[in-house]
Structure formats: structure tokens, C-alpha cells
């Protein structure tokens, strides 16, 4: 699920910047976990990137990717010690 992948990407330690791919082809960069906010019901997302605010519905997110690979549920965060 995209929501789970978003939460995992935000909580990753160390944080790795990632891209959000939307169903209409737009790509939004998330440079730091502090630059993304969910609404209360986690159906919407606000991302601050390159001096702009991007407001999107989670249902329009098709995938997440790092510059070199895509998330597909395999990119879980490492266990804490």
C-alpha cells in the first residue's frame, strides 16, 4: 500500500530523500521528512519542495522512488538497536 510505503519512507533511519509519482505524471521530491505532512485522516498530503507547496490526495500517488530504485514494500526501515 502506498500509505504504508510513505510512512516507512518518512520514518527510515537515516532518512533518504525520495520522489512521489502521481497518476498524471507529476513527480514531487521529498527532501526531508519535515517537508511532508498528512491531514488528520491520512488521505491527503502536503509537500514543501523547491519553495512550493504541493497538495495531493494519497489516492493519486502511484509510486515512490529513490533516485536509483523504486519502493515496492521491500524498502523497510532497519530495526533499531
C-alpha positions as a printed Julia matrix, in Angstrom:
81×3 Matrix{Float64}:
  0.0    0.0     0.0
  1.2    3.47   -0.86
  0.27   4.87    2.57
  2.44   2.25    4.31
  5.31   2.94    1.9
  5.01   6.69    2.59
  5.11   6.13    6.35
  8.1    3.76    6.03
  9.98   6.24    3.84
  9.36   9.06    6.31
 10.47   7.0     9.31
 13.57   5.5     7.67
 16.79   5.93    9.62
 18.78   7.5     8.14
 16.24   9.41    6.07
 16.79   9.11    2.31
 15.13  11.77    0.09
 12.52  10.25   -2.23
 10.17  11.13   -5.07
  6.37  10.83   -5.09
  4.95   9.85   -8.5
  1.38  10.97   -9.23
 -1.13   9.4   -11.61
 -0.99  12.35  -14.02
  2.79  12.09  -14.43
  3.99  14.75  -11.99
  6.89  13.9    -9.68
  7.35  15.69   -6.34
 10.61  15.44   -4.39
 10.55  14.97   -0.6
 13.96  16.27    0.51
 13.46  15.7     4.27
 10.81  14.09    6.47
  9.9   17.5     7.93
  8.78  18.63    4.45
  5.76  16.27    4.28
  2.57  16.49    6.33
 -0.53  14.27    6.33
 -4.03  15.54    7.0
 -5.73  14.03   10.06
 -7.32  11.15    8.13
 -4.13  10.46    6.12
 -5.99  10.84    2.83
 -4.12  14.0     1.82
 -0.51  15.08    1.77
  1.21  18.47    1.68
  4.82  18.56    0.5
  7.11  21.59    0.56
  9.6   21.23   -2.27
 11.69  23.8    -4.14
  9.89  26.7    -2.47
  6.39  25.49   -3.41
  3.59  23.67   -1.6
  2.21  20.6    -3.34
 -1.18  19.42   -2.05
 -2.27  15.97   -3.22
 -4.62  13.13   -2.4
 -2.9    9.91   -1.35
 -5.2    8.11   -3.81
 -3.43   9.9    -6.7
  0.03   8.64   -5.68
  1.09   5.74   -7.91
  4.55   5.02   -6.52
  7.53   6.25   -4.54
 11.15   6.05   -5.61
 14.65   6.96   -4.61
 16.75   8.33   -7.44
 18.16   4.84   -8.02
 15.3    2.43   -7.12
 11.56   2.14   -6.56
  9.81   1.26   -3.32
  7.68  -1.83   -3.5
  7.25  -2.67    0.13
 10.75  -4.19    0.31
 12.41  -0.98    1.5
 11.53  -1.38    5.15
 13.38   0.63    7.72
 16.14  -1.12    9.64
 15.44  -2.35   13.16
 16.56  -0.05   15.96
 19.06  -1.28   18.48
